[in-house]
Amino acid sequence: MFEKEDLVTIANMAMPFGKYQGRPLIDVPEEYLLWFEKKGFPEGKLGMLMQLTLEIKVNGQDEIIQPLKKANKP
């Protein structure tokens, strides 16, 4: 089960490693998340957030997360 705050986290938390390091989780490609689904998600909160991100993307709901992104201010 996830909390509403997890949706804001997905919109703003940077992927901490790998090919898409630095991108917000919601911007990590679905194919990459599907690869993790096959190989195994990381333990803990990150893995749970990646699973939730994949579920959102598979269901075509990623556009609802985009407005939750923090505006980048110079």
PEMO-V162446 format. One record per residue. N is the residue number from 1. PHI is phi in degrees with one decimal (NA if undefined). OMEGA is omega in whole degrees, 0 to 359 (NA if undefined). BURIAL is I if it has 24 or more other C-alpha atoms within 12 Angstrom, else O. Layout:
N & PHI & OMEGA & BURIAL
N & PHI & OMEGA & BURIAL
This chain:
1 & NA & 181 & O
2 & -118.1 & 178 & O
3 & -104.1 & 178 & O
4 & -57.1 & 180 & O
5 & -62.7 & 180 & O
6 & -63.1 & 179 & I
7 & -66.9 & 177 & I
8 & -67.2 & 179 & I
9 & -62.2 & 179 & I
10 & -59.6 & 181 & I
11 & -71.1 & 190 & I
12 & -122.3 & 182 & I
13 & -76.2 & 179 & I
14 & -79.4 & 173 & O
15 & -59.6 & 189 & I
16 & -81.4 & 183 & O
17 & -157.9 & 171 & O
18 & 84.2 & 184 & O
19 & -56.9 & 183 & O
20 & -109.7 & 178 & O
21 & -53.8 & 178 & O
22 & 94.9 & 178 & O
23 & -81.7 & 173 & O
24 & -58.2 & 182 & I
25 & -53.1 & 182 & I
26 & -66.2 & 180 & I
27 & -95.8 & 175 & I
28 & -73.7 & 183 & I
29 & -60.2 & 180 & I
30 & -56.2 & 182 & I
31 & -61.1 & 179 & O
32 & -66.6 & 178 & I
33 & -67.9 & 176 & I
34 & -64.7 & 176 & O
35 & -61.7 & 178 & O
36 & -63.2 & 179 & O
37 & -59.7 & 179 & O
38 & -73.7 & 185 & O
39 & -85.9 & 182 & O
40 & 114.0 & 178 & O
41 & -73.2 & 175 & O
42 & -59.6 & 177 & O
43 & -69.8 & 170 & O
44 & 79.8 & 186 & O
45 & -60.6 & 181 & O
46 & -58.7 & 179 & O
47 & -60.5 & 178 & O
48 & -63.7 & 180 & I
49 & -68.0 & 177 & I
50 & -66.2 & 177 & I
51 & -62.9 & 179 & I
52 & -64.4 & 178 & I
53 & -60.1 & 179 & I
54 & -61.4 & 180 & I
55 & -60.0 & 178 & O
56 & -61.7 & 182 & I
57 & -67.5 & 181 & I
58 & -60.0 & 181 & O
59 & -88.1 & 177 & O
60 & 68.7 & 184 & O
61 & -105.8 & 186 & O
62 & -64.3 & 179 & I
63 & -66.4 & 179 & O
64 & -72.5 & 180 & O
65 & -85.2 & 185 & I
66 & -51.9 & 179 & O
67 & -65.1 & 181 & O
68 & -82.9 & 180 & O
69 & -66.3 & 176 & I
70 & -73.0 & 178 & O
71 & -69.6 & 177 & O
72 & -81.7 & 180 & O
73 & -106.5 & 180 & O
74 & -67.0 & NA & O
